[in-house]
Amino acid sequence: MRATIVHESRGRMRLRLRQNTMTLRQADLLETWLKGQPWTREAVVHERTRSVIVTYEGDRKTVLSALGAFTWAGAEASVTLPGHSPRELNREFQEKLAGKVLMKGASALFLPVPLRVARVVWHMVPFLRKGLRCLGRRRIKVELLDALSIGISVGRRDFGTAGMVMFLLEIGELLEDWTRKKSVADLAESLSLHVDRVWLKTESGEVLTPIGQVKPGDLVVVRAGGVIPLDGVVMEGEVTVNQASLTGESVPAAKRPGGAVYAGTVVEEGECTLEVRQASGQGRYDQIVELIQQSEQMKSAAEAKASSLADQLVPYTFAGSLLSLALTRNVSRALSVLMVDFSCALKLAMPLAVLSAMREAGRDHITVKGGKFLEAVAEADTIVFDKTGTLTHACPRVAEIVPFHGEEETEMLRLAACLEEHFPHSMANAVVEEARRRGLCHEERHAKVEYLVAHGIASSVDGEQVRIGSAHFIFEDEKCVIPEGEQAKFDALPPEYSHLYLAIDGVLSAVLCICDPLREEAKEVLSALRSLGVQNAVMLTGDSPRTAAAIARELGVDDFRAGVLPADKADYVAALRREGRTVLMVGDGIYDSPALSEADAGIAISDGAAIAREIADITIAADSLWELVRLRQLAMALMNRIQANYRFVIGFNGALIGLGVTGILSPAASAMLHNLSTLGVSLHSMSTLPAALRTAAVKNGCGAAADREGFIASPPSAE
């Protein structure tokens, strides 16, 4: 790439490409390529001026070397662009806006009066048609107000006012369409699939290939845990695929040769070779946009209220205009009232605010399926947590080993691991992992191992009967006893742990204390949620009451329920809702699904069970529970913005009506101010929410020496 460094400071560089023009696709390619570099903190490309602004970290020479090696052909091969470019969308609307403004100016300056009149009459036809359609359906809507104001102006031979009103209405409609499409596109981009490379099957074997080079008909290999990168058909192998992100299926679907698979779904088991049917960028983006548009069916009560209120206020605007005419006998004042309606701002600003909040949530790895769930999060007074995998890390470990009957702790762990290594459930894994961590070798010295589901393991070692499992299995089923004189030691076992009992020849020999490590941030997160208005925090668990009580004390939850079954969780949430509480349920497992569905908003941990993620209304990343605090802040900021929008729209437009009735504002001025206010409140609704503001470290210091004459990093032919 040939470019000149125009300006440079420490960690920031502004360049201008040495080429006459830059296409929209080239700008998208370069910007996407730059953002994919490990040293890039931020990158912006301006196609009109051929300027590139890069904020980077690390060595300046590394950046210059990478920029110098850049070629358009290489970018095409390595970069995946969405099917719809936000840059292209912006350019399209900018050109439409400029075209309308230039046409209006040219008409006013150069067209003779008869042609200007004819142009106004021609342009009023679509507005009148919409107004007549409303009358035909016996509805008083905004379109009828617009048609009346334009028709009355033309009837009064005030063609200038009619033309200006139509121009402002067209500009307002164009800007509203632009802001809505931009919000949806930004949200879709934040959720879109980003896969850079795939394993391409060739005659010479599997080759790691940039996804941009994959064409329809190519064969791609996907293994367990991998994301299917492109739409295609399975040619070899059998797999189970989690399709919840696209089809809504709650359980993985079996895919055999001939079965269709879709980009963005995940192979949970098996390995397959698929034949690509759609190249990168041809379908995934459109599917995501469609899903987002469908999510608007899940409008919040605030959005529904805004839409309903907007329609209800139109007749009052119409009545106000008639009243103004009756009182003042001034048609101009009546027209000024007709120019103002509440519908546009209310119906546009509220959904845009919700889309903006959903976009902000997506940037923080929080997926929200609809506006009504954000409203539920903002209004929630109770939050219910499943314990395992939510308040804990869902990876049990051995916290303590208590030997009995004169046995040695190390030998008891060795014996337990010897038996448990055959059964890879979570508690068995904890025992085996602890033995491995201590460097214990546990050769198989036992006879045949018998596993009793939900009870324990029975076997014999060196001629002795060995049992390991639950208290019910050891003491009730197997009738094992506590060694004489050690009852007090047994009673003093730490209550905060789950216990795995090991008995030899009918006598208790050791108790392995198993814990689910609490998330380090859990207690602080609960405190932060309380400071944000959550009044009641509850923990549900299948653990024993003794274990649950110890954990509840450590966390500081307001209430807990122990030994609960899946149906019990859902019943408990339903009971809270019947009491009038707004309930959030947070869980990660299959057994949490009924409760997630029952809550006002179900929140799933992203690495939990697929069915939980599907049923949940909101999904957060598994990294930290602080995302719950972030979600609450965003939801509350959204509701504050919606209320502020209400106050502004009603107040400002009410003032315009008052000024129109008094004759201070002309019809054209009323229309202009109304449309500008609608645009302003819409743009404000799209802006970053106060809770979403981020801080960034700013590097200070003198700029590095720059080659002001520029640098040549590749031959012209490479461009």
Beta strands, then each sheet from edge to edge (+ up, - down):
strand 1: 2-9
strand 2: 12-17
strand 3: 40-46
strand 4: 51-56
strand 5: 197-202
strand 6: 205-210
strand 7: 219-223
strand 8: 232-236
strand 9: 239-242
strand 10: 253-255
strand 11: 260-261
strand 12: 266-276
strand 13: 366-368
strand 14: 382-386
strand 15: 397-403
strand 16: 450-452
strand 17: 456-461
strand 18: 464-469
strand 19: 498-504
strand 20: 507-515
strand 21: 536-540
strand 22: 559-561
strand 23: 583-587
strand 24: 601-605
strand 25: 618-620
strand 26: 711-712
sheet 1: 3+ 4- 2+ 1- 26+
sheet 2: 6+ 5- 7+ 12- 8+ 11-
sheet 3: 6+ 5- 7+ 12- 9+ 10-
sheet 4: 13+ 25- 24- 23- 14- 21- 22-
sheet 5: 15+ 20- 19+ 18- 17+ 16-
end
